[in-house]
Structures are given as C-alpha cells and as structure tokens.
C-alpha cells in the first residue's frame, strides 16, 4: 500500500470494506454502493497521483481487513476489484470528455 492523503486512504479503505462485506455475503450491491467512493477518488485526483492501480490498492487493504476470507477467496476478490477498476476507468473517461464529445 502506498501512503496517500487521509481522505483518499479513507475512501480506499471503505472500498476494501465493501469488498469484504460482499465476500462475506453481507453486501449484494458492490458496484452501486461503490460509485460515490469512486467519484470521490476521481475528484481527489487519485487517477493522476497513483503509484499502484486502484485494484491493487483495494486488494491490499481488503487482505488486511478480512485476511481469512481473502485467503480462501482470492479469485473472487480479484474479480470484485477488477470490476471496481473498470468502473473507475469509465468514470475517468466520462470526466475527461467535453460536453460535446461522447466518451470512448
């Protein structure tokens, strides 16, 4: 994990907690619940200042929050964080287009 500002750290930790809740069957709507956090990360400039990908950052935090669950369900965790990464990339593309352009 890289050292980031406290706001970004809190958002990444909240995303990791959502992943742990999903792995434990507590949360069934990861993508919709994660959207405000992903937008906040975008507005904080995470996409410009990152050292590692969102997927890696969230996976590392999830492994610290719920180590036993992620140990046995690493493939599912990778799938969840990959989905978050894709959603984040879509948000980055959407925010980078001007009003008269369509996102790629």
C-alpha positions as CSV (number, residue, x, y, z in Angstrom):
1,X,0.0,0.0,0.0
2,X,1.2,3.5,-0.8
3,X,0.9,6.4,1.6
4,X,-1.8,8.7,0.4
5,X,-3.7,11.7,1.8
6,X,-6.2,10.8,4.6
7,X,-9.3,11.4,2.5
8,X,-8.1,9.0,-0.3
9,X,-7.0,6.5,2.4
10,X,-10.4,6.5,3.9
11,X,-12.1,6.1,0.5
12,X,-9.9,3.2,-0.4
13,X,-10.4,1.5,3.0
14,X,-14.2,1.9,2.6
15,X,-14.0,0.2,-0.9
16,X,-12.0,-2.6,0.7
17,X,-14.6,-3.0,3.4
18,X,-17.3,-3.1,0.8
19,X,-15.4,-5.9,-0.9
20,X,-15.0,-7.8,2.4
21,X,-18.7,-7.4,3.1
22,X,-19.5,-8.7,-0.4
23,X,-17.2,-11.8,0.1
24,X,-19.0,-12.4,3.4
25,X,-22.4,-12.2,1.9
26,X,-23.4,-9.0,3.8
27,X,-23.4,-6.7,0.7
28,X,-25.0,-7.6,-2.6
29,X,-24.7,-4.3,-4.5
30,X,-21.0,-3.5,-4.6
31,X,-21.0,-1.5,-7.8
32,X,-23.8,0.8,-6.9
33,X,-22.5,1.4,-3.3
34,X,-19.0,2.0,-4.6
35,X,-19.9,4.6,-7.1
36,X,-19.9,7.6,-4.7
37,X,-16.5,6.5,-3.4
38,X,-15.1,6.1,-6.9
39,X,-16.3,9.5,-7.9
40,X,-14.7,11.0,-4.7
41,X,-11.4,9.3,-5.6
42,X,-11.6,10.8,-9.1
43,X,-12.3,14.3,-7.7
44,X,-9.3,13.9,-5.3
45,X,-7.1,13.2,-8.3
46,X,-6.3,9.6,-7.5
47,X,-6.0,8.8,-11.2
48,X,-3.3,11.4,-11.6
49,X,-1.2,10.7,-8.4
50,X,-1.5,6.9,-8.1
51,X,1.6,4.7,-7.8
52,X,-0.4,1.5,-8.0
53,X,-3.7,0.7,-9.6
54,X,-7.0,1.0,-7.8
55,X,-7.4,-2.7,-8.0
56,X,-4.0,-3.4,-6.2
57,X,-4.7,-0.7,-3.6
58,X,-8.1,-2.1,-2.7
59,X,-7.0,-5.7,-2.7
60,X,-4.1,-5.0,-0.3
61,X,-6.5,-3.2,2.1
62,X,-9.1,-6.0,1.8
63,X,-6.4,-8.5,2.7
64,X,-5.6,-6.6,5.8
65,X,-9.3,-6.1,6.8
66,X,-10.5,-9.7,6.3
67,X,-7.4,-11.9,5.9
68,X,-9.1,-15.2,6.4
69,X,-11.8,-14.6,3.8
70,X,-9.5,-13.2,1.2
71,X,-7.1,-16.0,1.7
72,X,-9.7,-18.6,0.6
73,X,-11.5,-16.4,-1.9
74,X,-8.6,-14.6,-3.7
75,X,-10.0,-15.1,-7.1
76,X,-13.4,-13.7,-6.2
77,X,-11.7,-10.7,-4.6
78,X,-9.7,-10.1,-7.8
79,X,-12.9,-10.2,-9.7
80,X,-14.5,-7.7,-7.4
81,X,-11.6,-5.3,-7.5
82,X,-11.2,-5.7,-11.3
83,X,-14.9,-4.6,-11.6
84,X,-14.2,-1.6,-9.4
85,X,-11.1,-0.7,-11.6
86,X,-13.2,-0.9,-14.7
87,X,-15.9,1.3,-13.2
88,X,-13.3,3.8,-12.2
89,X,-11.8,3.9,-15.7
90,X,-15.2,4.6,-17.1
91,X,-15.7,7.5,-14.7
92,X,-12.2,8.8,-15.6
93,X,-13.1,8.7,-19.3
94,X,-16.5,10.3,-18.7
95,X,-15.0,13.2,-16.7
96,X,-12.3,13.7,-19.3
97,X,-14.7,14.4,-22.2
98,X,-16.0,17.8,-23.0
99,X,-19.8,18.3,-23.2
100,X,-20.0,18.0,-27.0
101,X,-18.0,14.7,-27.1
102,X,-19.1,11.2,-26.3
103,X,-16.9,9.1,-24.0
104,X,-14.9,6.4,-25.8
